[in-house]
Amino acid sequence: MSVSVLKGPLLLDAPVVERRVRVQLIRHFEVRCGSEVATLQPGAQRLIGFLAINHGPRLRSHVAGSLWPDAAEDRAGANLRTALWRIKQAGLEIVSSTSTHLQLRSAVRVDLRDAEGLARRLVDGADSLVNVDFASLRGDLLPDWYDDWVIVEQEPFRQLRLHALEALCHRLSMAGRHAEAVEAGLACVAGEPLRETAQAALIRAHMAEGNPNEAIRQYRSYEALLGRELGLAPSHALTDLISGWPARS
């Protein structure tokens, strides 16, 4: 998907957002202003969602064409102006605009950006494990939205968060934090039950904790699921993980 990006100075942020605004895109859409949840019409929701996903200034024509691809250019432009008006009517001064470009104000917090940053640090091994909170890595990006501009971003984020959860599971196990390692492994498996690397991370976490029964139970559950869904068997590498670990009666 081609994206039009403003070359040169960024749009000004004045006026300043008075109350802290947070846009949630993971699991579901929500705009929270302070302690209150904003009530927004669908067009306004989609505009905020688009600007939150596509960070930085975007051409008005590109935004309108992406949000209303089946509408004529003038109709799409009118829809965009209506969405902007409705955002202001909801009491949200969160969109910076010029005659040509739009973007969310920098004071607006977007959970997707925070989650992506955390995930990349975990994958790179750069993030501290002290009080690590991976709740933002448990859900997908706007799973109930089916616009093309959302769909193209959903899979990259899903893969990033699953890799991060696998890395976190391994690192927590190495640090002897077994309960948290298992929790991270379970979150990864829940995100994609057929993902063998996720299953392997969870099985290793059970073994590191000294629970061969749990490791073998997890392996057998995956083996049954893989056979039922794809007609396949686990790889030799995964099978070798539990060889020599007979379950205790």
Protein Blocks (a to p, Z undefined) as FASTA:
>chain_A
ZZdddedjdddfbdcdfbacdddfehpacddehjbccdddfklmmmmmmmmmmgcjddfk
lmmmmmmmmbcfklmmmmmmmmmmmmmmnopafbccdfkbccddfklccfklmmmmmmmm
mmnopacfehpafklmmpcehklbcbfklmmmmmmmmmmmmmmmmmmmmmmmmnopaklm
mmmmmmmmmmommlmklmmmmmmmmmmnopaklmmmmmmmmmmmmmmmnopacdfklmmm
mgoiacdZZ
